[in-house]
Amino acid sequence: MAQAERSEGPVLDTSDVDRWIGKRVVFAEFWDPCSATDIRRWVQAMDYPNPIHWDEEFARASKFGGIVAPQSFTVAMDYGHGCHPSCVGKIPGSHLIFAGEEWWFYGSLIRPGDKLTQERYFVGYKIRETEFAGPTMFADGDTYHYNQHGALVAKERATSIRYLREEAARRGVYRRDRRTPKTWTAEELAEIARARHQWILSNREGVSPRFSQVQVGDRLPRRVLGPHTKVTFALECRAHRQNVWGTWRWNPPPGVVDPATEDAGFAPDMTYDFAARKIDPRLGDGLFHGPSSGHIDEQKAEKVGMGGAYGYGSSMNAWHLDTIAYWAGHDGYIWHSKTQFRSPAFEGDVTWVDGEVVEKIPDSPWGVPVVRVETRMTNQNGELILKGSAEVQLPP
């Protein structure tokens, strides 16, 4: 059903989106299994220095017997940063940003040599009025991740925001002259480095707190990321395996049209050219060209209402998962996680991650005792950019 929110003013034309509701939509897959280098590249880009994910000697001496991927890496085993099944159909004059992610995990860890395949479905959408862009679509897409043995590794529900780029630019909520990137003093950078190092030392050995000893109100060690720059954003983009040239292929069943190959209504300079990328792979790599190129291109970002270089929602979700996993240690496991994104991490910002145990659940739906942890991410001004929660298994 095409929806008109108002008789006057901007209107989202969702008529082309409606035909995809409830349908399986995307059939892209990677050629190759993941490698230890893929995992190392991921944690390097997410600034997650847990040694079981990059230090071969440390990992071999651990219970895992070798390099193992963090649970956050699951999204990098898929095409589209997780949001692809939530972005289907053409909305003329639109753009897309992330709104949040929900994950269910099923006990399998990803190791070098694993290859995941996906089933993806467009669930549906709601239209809401937002200060950012007026009529705004909040669209949900589900992805089921299976390993080479057929085991269900994880399910993700991604929520994307689709909006009219000209209306967002006109409103200027994130207008660049309202948020000039901060210049940090040497003293401030030294304090950030001290806080980062202190967090690394908080559980480098991977010792898990015990369920019996953890109390409601316990706080996780505070973590800091940044300052964020165009370089860090580019590293995050390249850590997604899909953004490395030639890593994936379209693989739709015969007679099935994949909406990911169709015009979504994005600006011409932020639309993939799938034919041209066969000659010049930059035209489909997500960094130099395509919808994600606005993350490091200030002029493109301005045109879609973002006001300057800004970070990735998938990275923010990874920071949430990794922060909790680091505290939970080698014997911890996240069974369920949900995040809501309130604002991007912009160039020049730092991100502080705070976590707290808010509930102990002896009889959980996952058949093991878990604790519920809530996280909050704020920038250097105390502005909230993410709220999250997770249910985490700990040893008894």
C-alpha positions in Angstrom: 0.0 0.0 0.0 1.5 3.3 -1.0 1.2 5.7 1.9 0.7 9.5 1.9 1.3 10.9 5.3 0.0 14.4 4.5 -2.0 16.1 1.9 0.7 18.7 1.5 4.4 18.5 1.7 6.8 15.6 0.9 5.4 12.1 0.4 7.1 8.8 0.2 6.0 6.7 -2.7 6.2 3.2 -1.4 4.1 1.5 -4.1 7.1 -0.4 -5.6 8.1 -1.6 -2.1 4.8 -3.2 -1.3 5.2 -6.0 -3.9 8.1 -7.4 -1.9 6.5 -7.7 1.6 7.0 -11.2 2.9 9.1 -12.3 0.0 12.6 -13.8 -0.2 14.5 -11.1 -1.9 18.3 -11.4 -2.1 20.5 -14.2 -3.3 24.1 -12.9 -3.3 26.9 -15.1 -1.8 30.6 -15.1 -1.4 32.9 -17.3 -3.5 35.3 -18.3 -0.7 35.3 -19.4 2.9 36.5 -16.8 5.4 40.1 -16.8 6.5 42.0 -15.9 9.7 43.1 -12.8 7.9 39.4 -11.8 7.3 38.8 -12.2 11.0 41.9 -10.2 11.9 40.9 -7.4 9.4 37.5 -7.2 11.1 38.7 -6.8 14.7 41.4 -4.4 13.5 38.8 -2.2 11.9 36.4 -2.4 14.8 39.3 -1.7 17.2 38.7 -4.8 19.2 42.1 -6.1 20.3 40.8 -9.4 21.9 43.8 -11.7 21.3 41.8 -14.8 20.6 40.7 -13.1 17.3 44.1 -12.0 16.0 47.1 -13.4 18.0 47.8 -16.9 16.7 49.9 -18.0 19.7 47.5 -16.7 22.3 44.5 -18.3 20.4 46.2 -21.7 20.1 46.9 -21.7 23.8 43.3 -20.8 24.6 40.3 -23.2 24.9 39.5 -22.5 21.2 42.8 -23.9 19.9 43.2 -21.3 17.3 41.8 -18.0 15.9 38.1 -17.7 16.3 35.8 -15.0 15.0 33.9 -12.6 17.4 30.1 -13.0 17.1 30.0 -9.5 15.6 31.9 -10.9 12.6 28.7 -12.7 11.4 27.6 -9.6 9.5 30.8 -9.6 7.5 30.0 -13.1 6.2 27.0 -11.7 4.3 26.5 -9.2 1.5 25.1 -5.8 2.3 26.2 -4.9 5.9 23.1 -6.8 7.1 20.6 -4.3 5.8 20.1 -5.6 2.3 16.7 -7.4 2.9 15.3 -4.3 4.5 16.1 -2.2 1.4 14.0 -3.4 -1.5 11.9 -1.6 -4.1 12.3 1.9 -5.5 11.4 5.0 -3.5 12.1 8.0 -5.8 14.4 10.6 -4.4 15.4 8.5 -1.4 18.4 7.4 0.6 19.0 4.9 3.4 20.7 4.8 6.8 20.6 2.2 9.6 18.1 2.3 12.5 19.1 -0.8 14.5 19.8 -4.5 14.6 18.5 -7.5 16.4 20.4 -10.8 16.5 19.7 -14.3 17.7 22.7 -16.7 17.9 22.4 -20.5 18.1 25.7 -21.7 19.6 28.0 -22.1 16.6 31.2 -20.1 16.5 32.7 -19.0 13.1 36.3 -20.2 12.5 38.7 -19.8 9.5 37.5 -22.1 6.7 33.8 -21.5 7.4 31.4 -20.4 4.6 28.0 -19.1 5.4 25.0 -19.0 3.1 21.9 -16.8 3.7 18.2 -16.8 3.4 16.8 -13.2 3.3 13.2 -11.9 3.6 11.6 -8.5 3.5 9.3 -8.4 6.5 7.6 -5.0 6.1 7.6 -1.4 7.1 6.0 1.5 8.9 5.9 5.2 8.0 6.6 7.8 10.7 7.1 11.5 10.8 10.7 12.4 12.0 12.4 15.6 12.7 15.2 14.4 10.5 13.3 14.0 7.2 9.6 14.2 7.7 7.8 11.1 6.3 10.3 8.3 7.0 10.1 4.5 6.3 11.3 2.1 9.0 11.7 -1.2 7.1 12.6 -4.6 8.5 14.5 -7.4 6.8 15.4 -10.8 8.2 18.6 -12.8 7.4 19.2 -16.4 8.4 22.8 -17.5 8.4 23.7 -21.2 7.8 27.2 -22.7 7.8 28.6 -25.3 5.4 27.2 -28.1 7.6 23.7 -26.7 7.4 23.6 -25.5 11.0 21.8 -22.3 11.7 24.4 -19.9 13.1 22.4 -16.7 13.6 19.3 -14.8 12.6 19.5 -11.0 12.1 16.6 -8.5 11.8 17.9 -5.3 10.4 15.9 -2.1 10.4 16.7 0.5 7.9 15.5 4.1 7.5 14.6 5.2 4.0 13.8 8.9 3.6 13.7 11.7 1.0 17.2 13.0 0.7 16.2 16.6 -0.4 13.8 16.9 2.6 16.6 15.8 5.0 19.0 18.2 3.4 16.5 21.0 3.7 15.8 20.4 7.3 19.5 20.2 8.1 19.3 18.4 11.4 22.9 17.2 10.9 24.0 20.3 8.9 27.7 20.6 8.8 27.9 24.1 10.2 26.1 22.8 13.3 28.7 20.1 14.0 32.2 21.0 12.9 34.5 18.0 13.6 36.2 18.5 16.9 39.9 19.2 17.0 41.5 17.3 19.9 44.4 18.6 22.0 47.4 16.4 22.8 46.2 16.2 26.4 42.8 15.0 25.4 44.2 12.4 23.0 46.5 11.2 25.8 43.5 10.7 28.1 41.6 8.8 25.4 44.6 6.6 24.8 44.8 6.0 28.6 41.1 5.0 28.8 41.4 2.7 25.8 44.5 1.0 27.2 42.8 0.5 30.6 39.8 -1.2 28.8 42.2 -3.5 26.9 43.7 -4.6 30.2 40.3 -5.1 31.9 40.0 -8.7 30.6 42.7 -9.5 28.1 43.0 -13.0 29.5 39.3 -13.7 28.9 38.3 -14.7 32.4 34.5 -15.0 32.6 32.6 -13.6 35.6 30.4 -16.2 37.2 26.6 -16.1 37.0 26.4 -16.7 40.8 28.7 -13.8 41.6 27.4 -11.2 39.1 24.9 -8.8 40.6 22.3 -6.5 39.1 23.9 -3.0 39.0 27.4 -4.3 38.1 29.0 -2.0 35.5 31.2 -3.2 32.7 34.6 -1.5 32.2 34.1 1.7 30.2 35.3 1.6 26.7 36.2 4.4 24.3 36.5 4.4 20.5 37.9 7.1 18.3 38.4 9.8 17.4 36.6 8.7 14.3 38.1 9.9 11.0 37.6 9.2 7.3 40.5 6.7 7.6 38.7 4.7 10.4 35.5 4.8 8.4 37.3 3.5 5.3 38.9 0.7 7.3 35.5 -0.3 8.7 34.1 -0.4 5.1 36.9 -2.5 3.8 36.6 -5.0 6.7 33.3 -6.1 5.2 34.3 -9.0 2.9 31.7 -7.8 0.2 33.7 -4.6 -0.3 36.8 -6.4 -1.4 36.9 -6.7 -5.2 35.5 -9.9 -6.7 34.6 -11.6 -3.4 30.9 -12.3 -4.2 28.4 -13.2 -7.0 24.7 -12.8 -7.6 23.2 -16.3 -7.3 19.4 -16.0 -7.8 17.4 -19.2 -8.7 16.3 -19.3 -12.3 13.5 -16.9 -13.1 13.9 -15.0 -9.8 14.5 -11.2 -10.0 16.8 -9.9 -7.2 15.6 -6.4 -6.2 19.2 -5.5 -5.1 20.1 -5.2 -8.8 17.2 -2.7 -9.5 17.0 1.0 -9.1 16.2 1.9 -5.4 15.7 5.6 -6.1 19.1 6.7 -4.8 21.0 9.6 -6.3 22.9 8.7 -9.5 26.3 9.3 -7.9 25.4 7.0 -5.0 24.0 4.1 -7.0 26.0 1.0 -7.9 26.8 0.5 -11.5 26.8 -3.3 -11.7 27.6 -3.5 -15.4 30.5 -1.0 -15.2 32.0 -2.7 -12.1 32.9 -5.7 -14.2 35.5 -3.4 -15.9 36.2 -1.0 -13.1 35.5 -2.6 -9.7 35.6 0.7 -7.9 32.1 1.3 -9.3 30.7 -1.4 -7.1 32.9 -1.5 -4.1 30.9 0.6 -1.7 33.6 3.0 -0.8 34.4 5.0 -3.9 31.0 4.6 -5.5 27.5 3.5 -4.4 25.2 4.3 -1.4 27.9 4.0 1.2 30.3 6.4 -0.4 28.7 9.3 1.5 30.4 8.0 4.6 33.7 9.4 3.6 32.6 12.0 1.0 31.5 15.2 2.7 29.7 16.6 -0.4 27.7 13.5 -0.9 26.9 13.3 2.7 25.6 16.9 2.7 23.3 16.0 -0.2 21.6 13.2 1.8 21.2 15.2 4.9 24.1 13.8 6.9 26.2 17.0 6.9 29.7 15.4 6.8 31.6 12.1 7.0 29.9 9.6 9.3 30.2 6.1 10.6 28.5 2.8 9.9 25.5 1.4 11.8 27.0 -2.1 11.5 30.1 -0.9 13.3 28.1 0.5 16.1 26.4 -2.8 16.6 29.8 -4.5 16.5 31.1 -2.2 19.2 28.1 -3.1 21.4 28.5 -6.9 20.9 32.3 -6.8 21.3 32.2 -4.7 24.4 29.8 -7.2 26.1 31.7 -10.3 24.8 35.1 -8.9 26.1 33.6 -8.6 29.6 31.9 -12.0 29.3 35.2 -13.7 28.6 36.1 -17.0 26.9 33.3 -18.9 28.6 30.6 -16.3 27.8 28.2 -16.4 24.9 25.7 -13.9 23.7 22.4 -15.5 22.7 20.4 -12.5 21.8 21.1 -8.8 21.2 19.2 -5.7 20.2 20.3 -2.2 19.4 18.6 1.0 18.4 20.7 3.7 16.7 19.9 7.3 17.6 22.6 9.1 15.7 25.7 8.2 13.7 29.2 8.5 15.0 30.5 11.6 13.1 34.0 12.5 12.0 35.9 14.0 14.9 33.8 12.3 17.5 34.7 9.7 20.1 32.3 7.1 21.3 32.1 6.0 24.9 30.5 2.7 25.6 28.9 2.0 29.0 27.3 -1.2 30.1 25.4 -2.4 33.2 23.9 -5.7 34.3 20.2 -5.1 34.7 18.7 -8.5 35.2 19.6 -12.1 36.1 17.5 -14.8 34.4 18.1 -18.3 35.8 15.5 -20.0 33.5 16.0 -18.3 30.1 14.4 -19.2 26.7 17.9 -20.5 25.7 17.9 -23.2 28.3 20.8 -21.7 30.3 21.1 -19.0 33.0 21.8 -15.6 31.4 22.3 -12.0 32.5 20.8 -9.1 30.6 23.2 -6.3 30.0 22.2 -2.9 28.7 24.6 -0.6 26.9 24.6 3.1 26.1 26.9 4.8 23.6 27.5 8.5 23.8 29.8 11.0 22.1 32.2 13.4 23.8 29.2 15.8 24.5 27.2 13.2 26.2 24.7 12.9 23.3 23.2 9.4 23.0 23.9 7.6 19.8 22.9 4.0 20.7 20.9 2.0 23.2 21.4 -1.7 23.3 20.7 -4.9 25.3 21.9 -8.5 25.3 21.3 -11.7 27.0 24.6 -13.4 27.9 25.5 -16.8 29.2 28.1 -17.0 31.9 29.6 -20.0 33.7 27.7 -20.9 36.9 
